[in-house]
Amino acid sequence: MPDPTNPEAGALAGTTAAGTTAAAITVAEPGPVSQWLTAQGFEHEWLEADHLGVETLAVEPLFLPLIAAALKASGFDYLQCQGGYDEGPGGRLVSFYQLVKLAVLADHVALASDPAGTCNPLPATARPEQVRLKVFLERDGDLTIPSLYGLYRGADWQERETFDMYGIHYAGHPHPKRLLMPEDWKGYPLRKDYVQPDFYEMQDAY
């Protein structure tokens, strides 16, 4: 029965009684990688997938190598991309890793192209399974996370570039040096609070 002290509730009840269906609230659920990690006991936070549908997970710095190793053992054998970004003034710095199941896709391609095979051709829309790991760091806190160079050699220059541009340090990296800027450069150019040196300071840096 409608609440006489709440006319809006009464109107809503009347509308529902008239047969109008209220809009359903859709709650997104964790993707398959998140569900698998949870079943294996790996702590992480599930984030919404990006505009391409790539599953995205937030992990703590100390757990990054463990989770990455588990994912590599499960087939995510290729580091497609590593990078960083700045959320903005007062926000966090983020380091991310995009992992891909490349060998699985390669096996499907090989079977589809084998003249003796019985598989159907691989659809043009076929895409390898991907997952993105993100590590969020407070800009005024400890900006050190473990390097994934030991698992993915492709992290070498990519982690160096992220350090060079954002000041995120990768513990255990074999060459923890700037990649694009001179070694004595002051600051990290892609941070959103970066103040560019004037002309003379730039000349001195070289």
RAURUR-V974538 format. One record per residue. N is the residue number from 1. SS is DSSP state (alpha for helix, beta for strand, coil for the rest). PHI is phi in degrees with one decimal (* if undefined). PSI is psi in radians with two decimals (999 if undefined). Layout:
N_SS_PHI_PSI / N_SS_PHI_PSI
//
This chain:
1_coil_*_2.36 / 2_coil_-60.8_2.54 / 3_coil_-80.3_2.05 / 4_coil_-65.5_-0.34 / 5_coil_-86.8_-0.06 / 6_coil_-131.1_1.54 / 7_alpha_-62.5_-0.53 / 8_alpha_-66.9_-0.70 / 9_alpha_-64.4_-0.66 / 10_alpha_-64.8_-0.72 / 11_alpha_-64.6_-0.69 / 12_alpha_-65.3_-0.73 / 13_alpha_-63.7_-0.70 / 14_alpha_-65.1_-0.68 / 15_alpha_-64.7_-0.74 / 16_alpha_-64.8_-0.70 / 17_alpha_-64.3_-0.51 / 18_coil_-75.7_-0.13 / 19_coil_106.7_0.04 / 20_coil_-79.1_2.26 / 21_coil_-87.0_2.20 / 22_coil_-70.0_2.62 / 23_coil_-65.7_2.29 / 24_coil_-78.3_2.49 / 25_coil_-93.9_2.07 / 26_coil_-94.3_2.16 / 27_coil_-105.0_2.06 / 28_coil_-69.5_2.59 / 29_coil_-113.8_2.70 / 30_coil_-56.8_2.57 / 31_coil_-77.9_3.13 / 32_alpha_-63.4_-0.63 / 33_alpha_-67.4_-0.76 / 34_alpha_-61.7_-0.75 / 35_alpha_-63.7_-0.69 / 36_alpha_-66.2_-0.78 / 37_alpha_-62.1_-0.71 / 38_alpha_-62.3_-0.73 / 39_alpha_-64.5_-0.51 / 40_alpha_-86.3_-0.08 / 41_coil_88.5_0.31 / 42_coil_-92.7_2.13 / 43_coil_-76.9_2.36 / 44_coil_-166.8_3.02 / 45_beta_-120.8_2.23 / 46_beta_-81.1_2.29 / 47_beta_-113.9_2.83 / 48_coil_-65.6_2.53 / 49_coil_-65.2_2.73 / 50_coil_-78.8_-3.03 / 51_coil_-67.3_-0.28 / 52_coil_-97.3_0.00 / 53_coil_86.4_0.21 / 54_coil_-74.6_2.20 / 55_beta_-66.3_2.39 / 56_beta_-128.1_2.32 / 57_beta_-129.3_2.46 / 58_beta_-99.6_2.30 / 59_coil_-129.8_2.67 / 60_coil_-76.6_2.61 / 61_alpha_-51.8_-0.79 / 62_alpha_-67.2_-0.45 / 63_alpha_-88.6_-0.19 / 64_alpha_-56.1_-0.88 / 65_alpha_-62.5_-0.66 / 66_alpha_-65.4_-0.80 / 67_alpha_-68.0_-0.72 / 68_alpha_-63.3_-0.69 / 69_alpha_-64.8_-0.71 / 70_alpha_-64.2_-0.72 / 71_alpha_-67.6_-0.67 / 72_alpha_-63.8_-0.72 / 73_alpha_-64.7_-0.46 / 74_coil_-89.3_0.03 / 75_coil_123.3_-0.19 / 76_coil_-81.3_1.42 / 77_coil_-95.7_-0.02 / 78_beta_-131.8_2.23 / 79_beta_-88.3_1.82 / 80_beta_-74.4_-0.67 / 81_beta_-161.1_2.47 / 82_beta_-131.4_2.47 / 83_beta_-167.1_-2.96 / 84_beta_-147.6_2.96 / 85_beta_-159.7_2.87 / 86_beta_-111.9_2.19 / 87_coil_-68.9_-0.30 / 88_coil_124.2_3.08 / 89_coil_-52.8_2.17 / 90_coil_80.6_-0.17 / 91_coil_-86.7_-3.01 / 92_beta_-95.1_2.86 / 93_beta_-99.3_2.50 / 94_beta_-128.5_2.33 / 95_beta_-113.3_2.31 / 96_beta_-130.1_2.69 / 97_beta_-131.3_2.20 / 98_beta_-103.6_1.98 / 99_beta_-107.9_2.52 / 100_beta_-133.7_2.48 / 101_coil_-86.0_1.41 / 102_alpha_-80.4_-0.69 / 103_alpha_-63.8_-0.63 / 104_alpha_-62.5_-0.79 / 105_alpha_-65.3_-0.70 / 106_alpha_-61.8_-0.67 / 107_alpha_-64.0_-0.70 / 108_alpha_-64.5_-0.71 / 109_alpha_-63.6_-0.75 / 110_alpha_-63.1_-0.73 / 111_alpha_-66.7_-0.69 / 112_alpha_-68.2_-0.50 / 113_alpha_-96.0_-0.04 / 114_coil_-75.7_2.09 / 115_coil_-57.7_-0.52 / 116_coil_-88.8_-0.08 / 117_coil_-76.6_2.80 / 118_coil_-109.5_0.08 / 119_coil_-76.3_2.65 / 120_coil_-74.4_2.67 / 121_coil_-56.2_2.57 / 122_coil_-68.1_2.27 / 123_coil_-60.3_2.56 / 124_coil_-63.6_-0.40 / 125_coil_-89.3_0.03 / 126_coil_-62.6_2.36 / 127_coil_-133.3_2.54 / 128_coil_-70.8_2.66 / 129_coil_-69.4_2.38 / 130_beta_-133.0_2.72 / 131_beta_-148.5_2.55 / 132_beta_-118.9_2.20 / 133_beta_-101.1_2.35 / 134_beta_-124.3_2.38 / 135_beta_-115.5_2.08 / 136_beta_-98.5_2.26 / 137_beta_-126.1_2.32 / 138_beta_-67.1_2.25 / 139_coil_-62.9_-0.43 / 140_coil_-99.1_0.12 / 141_coil_-106.3_-2.72 / 142_coil_-74.7_2.07 / 143_coil_-102.2_0.67 / 144_beta_-115.2_2.29 / 145_beta_-134.2_2.75 / 146_beta_-67.2_2.45 / 147_coil_-73.9_2.57 / 148_coil_-101.3_0.28 / 149_coil_-57.7_-0.64 / 150_coil_-64.3_-0.44 / 151_coil_-95.5_-0.70 / 152_coil_-130.5_1.88 / 153_coil_-62.4_-0.41 / 154_coil_-66.5_-0.19 / 155_alpha_-75.2_-0.19 / 156_alpha_-52.1_-1.28 / 157_alpha_-70.6_-0.52 / 158_alpha_-67.8_-0.76 / 159_alpha_-66.5_-0.61 / 160_alpha_-63.6_-0.70 / 161_alpha_-66.9_-0.71 / 162_alpha_-64.2_-0.69 / 163_alpha_-61.5_-0.79 / 164_alpha_-61.9_-0.70 / 165_alpha_-90.0_-0.49 / 166_alpha_-123.5_-0.21 / 167_coil_79.9_0.31 / 168_coil_-83.8_2.19 / 169_beta_-94.6_2.43 / 170_beta_-113.5_1.74 / 171_beta_-64.5_2.30 / 172_coil_92.0_-0.06 / 173_coil_-68.8_2.38 / 174_coil_-72.4_-0.36 / 175_coil_-135.1_1.23 / 176_coil_-77.8_1.19 / 177_coil_-128.6_2.82 / 178_coil_-59.8_2.66 / 179_coil_-111.3_-0.70 / 180_coil_-105.9_-0.63 / 181_coil_-95.4_2.75 / 182_coil_-59.3_2.67 / 183_coil_-58.9_-0.54 / 184_coil_-95.7_0.28 / 185_coil_-66.5_2.46 / 186_coil_-97.2_2.19 / 187_coil_90.0_3.13 / 188_coil_-128.4_1.84 / 189_coil_-59.6_-0.43 / 190_coil_-96.2_0.04 / 191_coil_-71.1_2.53 / 192_coil_-77.6_-0.16 / 193_coil_-104.5_0.26 / 194_coil_-71.9_2.36 / 195_coil_-109.1_2.04 / 196_coil_-70.3_2.32 / 197_coil_-63.0_2.72 / 198_coil_-75.0_3.10 / 199_alpha_-56.8_-0.78 / 200_alpha_-69.6_-0.66 / 201_alpha_-64.9_-0.63 / 202_alpha_-65.1_-0.71 / 203_alpha_-64.4_-0.69 / 204_alpha_-64.2_-0.57 / 205_alpha_-64.6_-0.50 / 206_coil_-86.5_999
//
